[in-house]
Amino acid sequence: MINALQLPCTLFRTQKRMDDYSASDMRCGELTETQLRTYYGLEYISDQVDPWTLTRRSSMDRPQSMFCCHLRGQGKKLTHQQCTAILFDEFRSLSRQFSFYGPYRHLIEKMIPHMQAGNGTPFRDIALNRALKEQILNDMTDKSTFFRIKEVIKNYINWEKNTFPIEKKGEFRKTISGSKLPKFDRFQDNFNGMGVTIHDTRATDITLRSLQIHNDRYRAVVHYRVQDHFGLDSDDIRKTKFSQFHFFRIWFVLQHYTQFGFRPFITNMEATVEISGGRNES
């Protein structure tokens, strides 16, 4: 007696859980000026303002290098609200160096205002779902989750009974665990807006929603649910690849400085893909 897999069925779930608001990159408003300047080297943050003194900078205030950072802005005194607005404007402007071509370049300019006004509420956008689906379908490597799932389905279907045995369910997790989950760390993602908005993903659930088997052919519908955090943690800003850019320095200060404390948020993406094939396919 062969017991068929009951659908829908979770094929894979990352150890990092969904909706994890306790993660380090979800913290905000917990670091003082002294901590940010001393421990993180964030003395010079912005070419427009000095957030430590709430003053507007002039061109004479700007160091030739971000590594010679003991200058104070001597310009016009600003209110807290004015300083925040200028920092977010500069944040948006600097984002363009990471998102200047392709259909997803506009996403960062939606996500920064969401951080500014969203109070930590989750973010969704149809373009993110489209980018996720394209990434899944266009991954032609041997570590593709799409091809790994297809391989398991084909190899373990009981073709005589037109069922997938429930005792082979574990093969999905085993095979997917050795794959590369969908993320946006390709070379083109450095410039198309996906690297700066998503880059690595945090939590992934993959569910087999349906599986039809007939005449030595199968058709499966697989749903991906993916989350990332639009936030930076201490490990991020200590990396030169982040700290060298004013973009990330401004982001970190807006998020973590006690006087700002803008809340990071969870980014939600989902995609449904169809996988089909036949018994005699190679």
CORURTA-V922910 format. One record per residue. SS is DSSP state (a for helix, b for strand, c for the rest). PSI is psi in degrees with one decimal (* if undefined). OMEGA is omega in whole degrees, -180 to 180 (NA if undefined). Layout:
BEGIN
SS&PSI&OMEGA + SS&PSI&OMEGA
END
This chain:
BEGIN
c&121.4&-180 + c&122.7&177 + c&123.7&-177 + b&150.1&177 + c&131.4&180 + c&132.1&-176 + c&151.0&-2 + c&155.0&-174 + b&129.5&176 + b&118.9&-180 + b&-33.4&-175 + b&143.5&176 + b&129.4&-179 + c&156.9&177 + c&-37.4&176 + c&128.7&-170 + c&161.2&175 + c&155.4&174 + c&44.2&-178 + c&91.5&-179 + c&-3.3&178 + c&-2.1&-179 + c&152.4&-176 + a&-32.0&-179 + a&3.1&175 + a&1.2&177 + c&154.5&178 + c&151.7&174 + c&25.9&-173 + c&-2.2&-176 + b&137.9&180 + c&168.5&175 + a&-44.4&-179 + a&-44.2&179 + a&-44.4&-178 + a&-39.6&-178 + a&-38.3&-174 + a&-51.8&-174 + c&-29.0&-176 + c&-3.0&178 + c&28.3&-176 + c&59.7&178 + c&-53.7&-179 + c&116.0&-173 + c&-45.9&-167 + c&145.7&173 + c&-9.8&-176 + c&-40.6&-176 + b&159.6&169 + b&106.1&-176 + c&-20.2&-179 + c&-32.3&180 + c&-1.2&-178 + c&51.1&178 + b&149.1&176 + b&139.5&180 + c&152.3&167 + c&168.6&-179 + a&-25.6&-179 + a&-18.0&-178 + a&-18.5&-169 + c&125.9&179 + c&155.5&176 + c&-25.3&179 + c&146.3&177 + c&-13.1&-178 + c&-4.7&175 + c&78.2&-160 + c&63.5&176 + c&22.5&-178 + c&145.1&176 + c&143.2&174 + c&134.8&-178 + c&11.0&-174 + c&-155.0&-175 + c&138.1&177 + b&140.1&-177 + c&154.8&169 + c&163.7&177 + a&-42.7&-179 + a&-42.4&179 + a&-42.6&180 + a&-44.5&179 + a&-45.0&-179 + a&-41.6&-180 + a&-41.5&179 + a&-41.9&179 + a&-35.7&176 + a&-42.9&178 + a&-38.4&176 + a&-48.6&179 + a&-44.5&-178 + a&-43.6&-179 + a&-22.5&-179 + a&-21.5&-175 + a&-20.7&178 + a&-14.5&178 + a&0.0&-174 + b&69.9&-175 + c&7.5&173 + c&159.8&175 + c&168.3&-174 + c&-8.5&-177 + c&9.5&-176 + c&-21.8&-178 + c&-12.5&-172 + c&-41.1&-178 + a&-31.6&-180 + a&-5.7&168 + a&-34.4&-173 + a&-33.6&177 + a&-48.4&175 + a&-30.7&177 + a&-38.9&175 + a&-38.8&-177 + a&-35.4&-172 + a&-9.4&-171 + c&-11.3&178 + c&34.7&175 + c&6.3&180 + c&148.2&-180 + c&155.6&-177 + b&136.6&175 + c&151.0&175 + c&138.0&-178 + a&-28.7&179 + a&-33.9&176 + a&-41.1&177 + a&-40.9&179 + a&-41.8&179 + a&-39.5&179 + a&-45.2&-179 + a&-41.8&179 + a&-40.5&-179 + a&-42.3&180 + a&-47.5&-175 + a&-26.5&-176 + a&-2.5&177 + c&104.2&-176 + c&11.7&-179 + c&166.9&-180 + c&-5.6&177 + c&9.3&179 + b&131.1&176 + a&-35.0&180 + a&-50.3&-178 + a&-30.1&178 + a&-42.1&177 + a&-42.9&179 + a&-40.4&-179 + a&-43.0&-179 + a&-45.7&-180 + a&-50.8&-177 + a&-41.6&-174 + a&-27.0&-173 + a&1.6&172 + b&138.6&169 + b&99.2&-172 + c&-25.9&179 + c&-35.9&-178 + c&-5.4&-177 + c&45.3&179 + b&164.0&171 + b&118.3&-174 + b&134.5&-178 + a&-29.7&-178 + a&-10.0&178 + a&6.7&-179 + c&-39.2&-178 + a&-19.9&179 + a&-29.8&178 + a&-51.7&-178 + a&-42.5&-179 + a&-44.2&-177 + a&-43.1&-179 + a&-32.3&179 + a&-27.8&179 + c&6.7&-178 + c&179.4&174 + b&114.6&-179 + c&154.1&-179 + c&126.1&175 + c&175.8&-173 + c&69.2&-179 + c&20.7&176 + c&165.4&-179 + a&-44.6&-177 + a&-21.6&-180 + a&-14.5&176 + a&-17.6&-173 + c&-14.6&-174 + b&5.0&177 + c&-16.5&-178 + a&-32.3&179 + a&-39.3&-177 + a&-25.1&179 + a&-38.3&-176 + c&-61.2&-175 + c&-110.5&178 + c&149.2&178 + c&156.4&-174 + c&-50.1&-176 + b&140.0&-179 + b&131.8&170 + b&133.2&177 + b&124.4&-175 + b&132.9&172 + b&111.5&-175 + b&-36.1&179 + b&154.3&178 + b&114.1&179 + b&130.7&-179 + b&125.3&-177 + b&135.6&177 + c&47.6&178 + c&24.4&175 + b&154.5&176 + b&155.7&175 + b&120.5&-179 + b&146.2&174 + b&120.3&-175 + b&133.5&-178 + b&129.8&176 + b&131.0&170 + b&124.1&-173 + b&140.5&175 + b&147.2&170 + b&168.2&178 + b&126.3&174 + b&78.5&-178 + c&159.4&179 + c&147.5&173 + c&-178.8&-176 + a&-38.9&180 + a&-37.3&179 + a&-53.1&-172 + a&-17.1&176 + a&-13.5&179 + c&132.3&-178 + a&-33.8&-178 + a&-19.9&174 + a&-50.1&-171 + a&-20.3&-180 + c&-16.4&-177 + c&131.3&176 + a&-30.6&179 + a&-50.9&-177 + a&-30.1&177 + a&-44.2&177 + a&-46.0&180 + a&-49.2&-176 + a&-42.7&-179 + a&-43.7&178 + a&-35.7&-178 + a&-44.9&-166 + a&-19.9&-178 + b&135.9&-178 + c&-28.3&-177 + c&-10.0&178 + c&-72.3&174 + c&38.2&177 + c&132.8&-170 + c&132.0&170 + c&174.9&-177 + b&163.6&178 + b&133.9&177 + b&125.1&-178 + b&134.4&176 + b&149.5&174 + b&152.7&179 + b&143.0&176 + b&126.4&-178 + b&153.0&177 + b&134.1&178 + b&126.5&-179 + b&159.4&-180 + b&-171.7&-178 + b&164.6&-177 + c&-37.1&-173 + c&9.9&177 + c&145.4&180 + c&*&NA
END
